[in-house]
Amino acid sequence: MNWNAFLRQSHRWLSLVFTLTVIANFAAIFMGLAVEWLYYLPLPPLFLLMFTGLYMFFRPYFSRRRTAG
């Protein structure tokens, strides 16, 4: 598996983890079990999603510049 395929697959799994943490956060709030650290639980997957998403967004522009130059 090459680097781009690995990054795309990890982005998909991170989106699943992020969605589950947000659902768990809302469920805890509605059940009244919310503790303060639970609010910060979705942030690590969100930051990783941001970095992998930005890489996948700009990758075609960088590869086009390399082949044209």
C-alpha positions in Angstrom: 0.0 0.0 0.0 1.5 3.3 -1.0 1.5 6.5 1.1 -1.5 8.1 -0.6 -3.7 5.1 -0.2 -2.7 4.7 3.4 -3.5 8.4 4.1 -6.9 8.1 2.4 -7.8 5.0 4.3 -6.7 6.5 7.6 -8.7 9.6 6.8 -11.8 7.4 6.4 -11.2 5.7 9.7 -10.5 8.9 11.5 -13.8 10.3 10.3 -15.6 7.3 11.8 -13.8 7.7 15.1 -14.6 11.5 15.1 -18.3 10.8 14.4 -18.5 8.2 17.1 -16.9 10.5 19.7 -19.3 13.3 18.8 -22.3 10.9 19.1 -21.0 9.7 22.5 -20.5 13.3 23.5 -24.1 14.2 22.7 -25.4 11.0 24.4 -23.5 11.8 27.6 -24.9 15.4 27.6 -28.5 14.2 27.1 -28.1 11.5 29.8 -26.6 14.1 32.2 -23.3 12.2 32.6 -21.1 14.8 30.9 -17.8 15.5 32.4 -15.6 18.3 31.3 -12.9 16.2 29.6 -15.5 14.6 27.4 -16.0 17.8 25.5 -12.4 17.7 24.4 -12.5 14.0 23.3 -13.4 14.8 19.6 -10.5 17.3 19.1 -7.6 14.9 18.5 -9.4 13.1 15.6 -10.6 16.4 14.3 -7.0 17.8 14.1 -5.8 14.7 12.4 -8.7 14.9 9.9 -7.8 18.5 9.2 -4.2 17.6 8.4 -5.0 14.6 6.3 -7.8 16.4 4.5 -5.6 19.4 3.7 -2.9 17.1 2.3 -5.4 15.3 0.1 -6.8 18.6 -1.0 -3.5 20.1 -2.1 -1.9 16.9 -3.4 -3.1 17.3 -7.0 -1.8 20.9 -7.2 1.7 19.8 -6.0 1.9 16.8 -8.3 0.7 18.9 -11.3 3.4 21.5 -10.6 6.1 18.7 -10.5 5.1 17.2 -13.8 4.7 20.6 -15.6 8.1 21.9 -14.4 
